[in-house]
Amino acid sequence: MSKNKDQKRKAQLAARAKGESLRFQVKYIIKQKGLDLAGLEQELEAELDAICQNGLTDDLFALAEIVSGVRRELGFEPEADKCSLNGTLVPFLLDITSFCPDSASYLPGLFAAQKPLQVTIAYDNEIRNRVVDWVKAHYEGVTTRLGQPILKRQNMVVEFKRVLKG
């Protein structure tokens, strides 16, 4: 029985360390970029709490790595207005989304939704398949759902949509 308690305790400590790391990185990014989030401090704390409580820390870091890796290695940007995380602070600070929400455009409670969190990210039709190939090469768990490629993470499912520009 003490072995189970030790394992549970180690898991709790690891989750707490990941949460503290996320909080530190978010505060560091705010300071580094000189952002003024006046009026959204409580929303940021609530968002960080929800991310940590729902075990989304690793998944958000992985999504940030995907977006930055595709940007760095392939030179492709996601379609800015098509991400389901638009209107949230932490994804903006981690460079997953490109718009900083204000008090009018902020979406509260997104990370408190049911698990796994359903995230949509879109790329132009011409490059989406290359992005999905890059994700397959770097992450396990890429499959399809209703014909759309998805990445299954522990507490998040990321769907890669294509955008047809006319």
GUKE-752423 format. One record per residue (C-alpha): residue in three letters; x, y, z. Coordinates in steps of 0.02 Angstrom, whole numbers, plus 50000, padded with zeros to 5 digits. Layout:
<atoms>
<atom><type>ALA</type><X>X</X><Y>Y</Y><Z>Z</Z></atom>
...
</atoms>
This chain:
<atoms>
<atom><type>MET</type><X>50000</X><Y>50000</Y><Z>50000</Z></atom>
<atom><type>SER</type><X>50142</X><Y>50120</Y><Z>50035</Z></atom>
<atom><type>LYS</type><X>50208</X><Y>50089</Y><Z>49860</Z></atom>
<atom><type>ASN</type><X>50043</X><Y>50154</Y><Z>49788</Z></atom>
<atom><type>LYS</type><X>50050</X><Y>50304</Y><Z>49904</Z></atom>
<atom><type>ASP</type><X>50229</X><Y>50340</Y><Z>49848</Z></atom>
<atom><type>GLN</type><X>50179</X><Y>50332</Y><Z>49665</Z></atom>
<atom><type>LYS</type><X>50029</X><Y>50445</Y><Z>49693</Z></atom>
<atom><type>ARG</type><X>50137</X><Y>50567</Y><Z>49790</Z></atom>
<atom><type>LYS</type><X>50268</X><Y>50570</Y><Z>49652</Z></atom>
<atom><type>ALA</type><X>50132</X><Y>50603</Y><Z>49523</Z></atom>
<atom><type>GLN</type><X>50061</X><Y>50745</Y><Z>49629</Z></atom>
<atom><type>LEU</type><X>50234</X><Y>50823</Y><Z>49649</Z></atom>
<atom><type>ALA</type><X>50269</X><Y>50807</Y><Z>49462</Z></atom>
<atom><type>ALA</type><X>50102</X><Y>50890</Y><Z>49419</Z></atom>
<atom><type>ARG</type><X>50137</X><Y>51030</Y><Z>49542</Z></atom>
<atom><type>ALA</type><X>50311</X><Y>51058</Y><Z>49469</Z></atom>
<atom><type>LYS</type><X>50240</X><Y>51067</Y><Z>49292</Z></atom>
<atom><type>GLY</type><X>50110</X><Y>51193</Y><Z>49350</Z></atom>
<atom><type>GLU</type><X>50242</X><Y>51300</Y><Z>49434</Z></atom>
<atom><type>SER</type><X>50347</X><Y>51291</Y><Z>49277</Z></atom>
<atom><type>LEU</type><X>50200</X><Y>51351</Y><Z>49171</Z></atom>
<atom><type>ARG</type><X>50164</X><Y>51494</Y><Z>49291</Z></atom>
<atom><type>PHE</type><X>50347</X><Y>51546</Y><Z>49291</Z></atom>
<atom><type>GLN</type><X>50359</X><Y>51541</Y><Z>49101</Z></atom>
<atom><type>VAL</type><X>50199</X><Y>51641</Y><Z>49079</Z></atom>
<atom><type>LYS</type><X>50257</X><Y>51776</Y><Z>49200</Z></atom>
<atom><type>TYR</type><X>50429</X><Y>51779</Y><Z>49119</Z></atom>
<atom><type>ILE</type><X>50354</X><Y>51800</Y><Z>48945</Z></atom>
<atom><type>ILE</type><X>50243</X><Y>51942</Y><Z>49006</Z></atom>
<atom><type>LYS</type><X>50394</X><Y>52030</Y><Z>49079</Z></atom>
<atom><type>GLN</type><X>50506</X><Y>51993</Y><Z>48929</Z></atom>
<atom><type>LYS</type><X>50380</X><Y>52057</Y><Z>48802</Z></atom>
<atom><type>GLY</type><X>50330</X><Y>52204</Y><Z>48911</Z></atom>
<atom><type>LEU</type><X>50145</X><Y>52161</Y><Z>48896</Z></atom>
<atom><type>ASP</type><X>50015</X><Y>52257</Y><Z>48992</Z></atom>
<atom><type>LEU</type><X>49875</X><Y>52138</Y><Z>49042</Z></atom>
<atom><type>ALA</type><X>49791</X><Y>52265</Y><Z>49154</Z></atom>
<atom><type>GLY</type><X>49616</X><Y>52210</Y><Z>49198</Z></atom>
<atom><type>LEU</type><X>49650</X><Y>52029</Y><Z>49149</Z></atom>
<atom><type>GLU</type><X>49757</X><Y>51974</Y><Z>49297</Z></atom>
<atom><type>GLN</type><X>49616</X><Y>51877</Y><Z>49380</Z></atom>
<atom><type>GLU</type><X>49570</X><Y>51795</Y><Z>49215</Z></atom>
<atom><type>LEU</type><X>49751</X><Y>51742</Y><Z>49187</Z></atom>
<atom><type>GLU</type><X>49761</X><Y>51665</Y><Z>49361</Z></atom>
<atom><type>ALA</type><X>49595</X><Y>51575</Y><Z>49336</Z></atom>
<atom><type>GLU</type><X>49655</X><Y>51510</Y><Z>49167</Z></atom>
<atom><type>LEU</type><X>49820</X><Y>51448</Y><Z>49241</Z></atom>
<atom><type>ASP</type><X>49725</X><Y>51364</Y><Z>49384</Z></atom>
<atom><type>ALA</type><X>49607</X><Y>51275</Y><Z>49262</Z></atom>
<atom><type>ILE</type><X>49752</X><Y>51218</Y><Z>49152</Z></atom>
<atom><type>CYS</type><X>49846</X><Y>51146</Y><Z>49301</Z></atom>
<atom><type>GLN</type><X>49692</X><Y>51066</Y><Z>49381</Z></atom>
<atom><type>ASN</type><X>49640</X><Y>50982</Y><Z>49218</Z></atom>
<atom><type>GLY</type><X>49813</X><Y>50915</Y><Z>49177</Z></atom>
<atom><type>LEU</type><X>49832</X><Y>51018</Y><Z>49018</Z></atom>
<atom><type>THR</type><X>50008</X><Y>51085</Y><Z>49054</Z></atom>
<atom><type>ASP</type><X>50104</X><Y>50955</Y><Z>48953</Z></atom>
<atom><type>ASP</type><X>49978</X><Y>50961</Y><Z>48813</Z></atom>
<atom><type>LEU</type><X>49989</X><Y>51151</Y><Z>48796</Z></atom>
<atom><type>PHE</type><X>50179</X><Y>51143</Y><Z>48797</Z></atom>
<atom><type>ALA</type><X>50171</X><Y>51010</Y><Z>48660</Z></atom>
<atom><type>LEU</type><X>50052</X><Y>51117</Y><Z>48556</Z></atom>
<atom><type>ALA</type><X>50168</X><Y>51267</Y><Z>48577</Z></atom>
<atom><type>GLU</type><X>50314</X><Y>51157</Y><Z>48520</Z></atom>
<atom><type>ILE</type><X>50214</X><Y>51100</Y><Z>48367</Z></atom>
<atom><type>VAL</type><X>50170</X><Y>51278</Y><Z>48314</Z></atom>
<atom><type>SER</type><X>50347</X><Y>51343</Y><Z>48342</Z></atom>
<atom><type>GLY</type><X>50427</X><Y>51189</Y><Z>48260</Z></atom>
<atom><type>VAL</type><X>50319</X><Y>51205</Y><Z>48105</Z></atom>
<atom><type>ARG</type><X>50357</X><Y>51392</Y><Z>48102</Z></atom>
<atom><type>ARG</type><X>50544</X><Y>51364</Y><Z>48123</Z></atom>
<atom><type>GLU</type><X>50571</X><Y>51211</Y><Z>48012</Z></atom>
<atom><type>LEU</type><X>50439</X><Y>51233</Y><Z>47878</Z></atom>
<atom><type>GLY</type><X>50408</X><Y>51420</Y><Z>47885</Z></atom>
<atom><type>PHE</type><X>50219</X><Y>51400</Y><Z>47899</Z></atom>
<atom><type>GLU</type><X>50102</X><Y>51499</Y><Z>48010</Z></atom>
<atom><type>PRO</type><X>49931</X><Y>51437</Y><Z>48066</Z></atom>
<atom><type>GLU</type><X>49779</X><Y>51533</Y><Z>48005</Z></atom>
<atom><type>ALA</type><X>49764</X><Y>51664</Y><Z>48141</Z></atom>
<atom><type>ASP</type><X>49575</X><Y>51679</Y><Z>48147</Z></atom>
<atom><type>LYS</type><X>49536</X><Y>51492</Y><Z>48141</Z></atom>
<atom><type>CYS</type><X>49613</X><Y>51429</Y><Z>48305</Z></atom>
<atom><type>SER</type><X>49488</X><Y>51373</Y><Z>48436</Z></atom>
<atom><type>LEU</type><X>49603</X><Y>51442</Y><Z>48573</Z></atom>
<atom><type>ASN</type><X>49585</X><Y>51622</Y><Z>48511</Z></atom>
<atom><type>GLY</type><X>49523</X><Y>51732</Y><Z>48651</Z></atom>
<atom><type>THR</type><X>49628</X><Y>51648</Y><Z>48787</Z></atom>
<atom><type>LEU</type><X>49782</X><Y>51718</Y><Z>48870</Z></atom>
<atom><type>VAL</type><X>49901</X><Y>51571</Y><Z>48900</Z></atom>
<atom><type>PRO</type><X>49900</X><Y>51509</Y><Z>48718</Z></atom>
<atom><type>PHE</type><X>49935</X><Y>51687</Y><Z>48662</Z></atom>
<atom><type>LEU</type><X>50081</X><Y>51700</Y><Z>48782</Z></atom>
<atom><type>LEU</type><X>50149</X><Y>51531</Y><Z>48724</Z></atom>
<atom><type>ASP</type><X>50137</X><Y>51591</Y><Z>48541</Z></atom>
<atom><type>ILE</type><X>50003</X><Y>51465</Y><Z>48495</Z></atom>
<atom><type>THR</type><X>49884</X><Y>51604</Y><Z>48446</Z></atom>
<atom><type>SER</type><X>49929</X><Y>51775</Y><Z>48378</Z></atom>
<atom><type>PHE</type><X>49795</X><Y>51888</Y><Z>48451</Z></atom>
<atom><type>CYS</type><X>49804</X><Y>51955</Y><Z>48629</Z></atom>
<atom><type>PRO</type><X>49628</X><Y>51955</Y><Z>48697</Z></atom>
<atom><type>ASP</type><X>49562</X><Y>52107</Y><Z>48786</Z></atom>
<atom><type>SER</type><X>49422</X><Y>52113</Y><Z>48913</Z></atom>
<atom><type>ALA</type><X>49293</X><Y>52114</Y><Z>48773</Z></atom>
<atom><type>SER</type><X>49363</X><Y>51969</Y><Z>48671</Z></atom>
<atom><type>TYR</type><X>49420</X><Y>51858</Y><Z>48816</Z></atom>
<atom><type>LEU</type><X>49338</X><Y>51684</Y><Z>48824</Z></atom>
<atom><type>PRO</type><X>49325</X><Y>51627</Y><Z>49006</Z></atom>
<atom><type>GLY</type><X>49313</X><Y>51446</Y><Z>49058</Z></atom>
<atom><type>LEU</type><X>49382</X><Y>51365</Y><Z>48900</Z></atom>
<atom><type>PHE</type><X>49507</X><Y>51259</Y><Z>48996</Z></atom>
<atom><type>ALA</type><X>49377</X><Y>51204</Y><Z>49123</Z></atom>
<atom><type>ALA</type><X>49277</X><Y>51115</Y><Z>48988</Z></atom>
<atom><type>GLN</type><X>49262</X><Y>50927</Y><Z>48979</Z></atom>
<atom><type>LYS</type><X>49416</X><Y>50823</Y><Z>48949</Z></atom>
<atom><type>PRO</type><X>49492</X><Y>50791</Y><Z>48829</Z></atom>
<atom><type>LEU</type><X>49498</X><Y>50972</Y><Z>48774</Z></atom>
<atom><type>GLN</type><X>49454</X><Y>50985</Y><Z>48589</Z></atom>
<atom><type>VAL</type><X>49571</X><Y>51105</Y><Z>48499</Z></atom>
<atom><type>THR</type><X>49562</X><Y>51156</Y><Z>48316</Z></atom>
<atom><type>ILE</type><X>49709</X><Y>51232</Y><Z>48225</Z></atom>
<atom><type>ALA</type><X>49703</X><Y>51272</Y><Z>48040</Z></atom>
<atom><type>TYR</type><X>49829</X><Y>51288</Y><Z>47901</Z></atom>
<atom><type>ASP</type><X>49811</X><Y>51338</Y><Z>47720</Z></atom>
<atom><type>ASN</type><X>49752</X><Y>51198</Y><Z>47606</Z></atom>
<atom><type>GLU</type><X>49917</X><Y>51198</Y><Z>47510</Z></atom>
<atom><type>ILE</type><X>50024</X><Y>51163</Y><Z>47664</Z></atom>
<atom><type>ARG</type><X>49913</X><Y>51072</Y><Z>47790</Z></atom>
<atom><type>ASN</type><X>49970</X><Y>50897</Y><Z>47737</Z></atom>
<atom><type>ARG</type><X>50153</X><Y>50946</Y><Z>47755</Z></atom>
<atom><type>VAL</type><X>50115</X><Y>51010</Y><Z>47930</Z></atom>
<atom><type>VAL</type><X>50028</X><Y>50846</Y><Z>47975</Z></atom>
<atom><type>ASP</type><X>50178</X><Y>50748</Y><Z>47907</Z></atom>
<atom><type>TRP</type><X>50293</X><Y>50853</Y><Z>48017</Z></atom>
<atom><type>VAL</type><X>50183</X><Y>50817</Y><Z>48169</Z></atom>
<atom><type>LYS</type><X>50182</X><Y>50630</Y><Z>48129</Z></atom>
<atom><type>ALA</type><X>50372</X><Y>50631</Y><Z>48121</Z></atom>
<atom><type>HIS</type><X>50388</X><Y>50713</Y><Z>48292</Z></atom>
<atom><type>TYR</type><X>50238</X><Y>50648</Y><Z>48393</Z></atom>
<atom><type>GLU</type><X>50149</X><Y>50484</Y><Z>48419</Z></atom>
<atom><type>GLY</type><X>49960</X><Y>50475</Y><Z>48419</Z></atom>
<atom><type>VAL</type><X>49920</X><Y>50554</Y><Z>48250</Z></atom>
<atom><type>THR</type><X>49764</X><Y>50476</Y><Z>48175</Z></atom>
<atom><type>THR</type><X>49607</X><Y>50534</Y><Z>48086</Z></atom>
<atom><type>ARG</type><X>49432</X><Y>50574</Y><Z>48144</Z></atom>
<atom><type>LEU</type><X>49297</X><Y>50602</Y><Z>48013</Z></atom>
<atom><type>GLY</type><X>49431</X><Y>50623</Y><Z>47882</Z></atom>
<atom><type>GLN</type><X>49525</X><Y>50757</Y><Z>47979</Z></atom>
<atom><type>PRO</type><X>49699</X><Y>50722</Y><Z>48050</Z></atom>
<atom><type>ILE</type><X>49706</X><Y>50734</Y><Z>48238</Z></atom>
<atom><type>LEU</type><X>49840</X><Y>50719</Y><Z>48371</Z></atom>
<atom><type>LYS</type><X>49782</X><Y>50631</Y><Z>48529</Z></atom>
<atom><type>ARG</type><X>49869</X><Y>50690</Y><Z>48686</Z></atom>
<atom><type>GLN</type><X>49834</X><Y>50641</Y><Z>48865</Z></atom>
<atom><type>ASN</type><X>49701</X><Y>50773</Y><Z>48898</Z></atom>
<atom><type>MET</type><X>49687</X><Y>50860</Y><Z>48730</Z></atom>
<atom><type>VAL</type><X>49641</X><Y>50817</Y><Z>48551</Z></atom>
<atom><type>VAL</type><X>49712</X><Y>50933</Y><Z>48418</Z></atom>
<atom><type>GLU</type><X>49624</X><Y>50935</Y><Z>48251</Z></atom>
<atom><type>PHE</type><X>49720</X><Y>51002</Y><Z>48100</Z></atom>
<atom><type>LYS</type><X>49597</X><Y>51082</Y><Z>47980</Z></atom>
<atom><type>ARG</type><X>49628</X><Y>51149</Y><Z>47807</Z></atom>
<atom><type>VAL</type><X>49573</X><Y>51322</Y><Z>47751</Z></atom>
<atom><type>LEU</type><X>49528</X><Y>51350</Y><Z>47570</Z></atom>
<atom><type>LYS</type><X>49571</X><Y>51525</Y><Z>47513</Z></atom>
<atom><type>GLY</type><X>49470</X><Y>51587</Y><Z>47370</Z></atom>
</atoms>
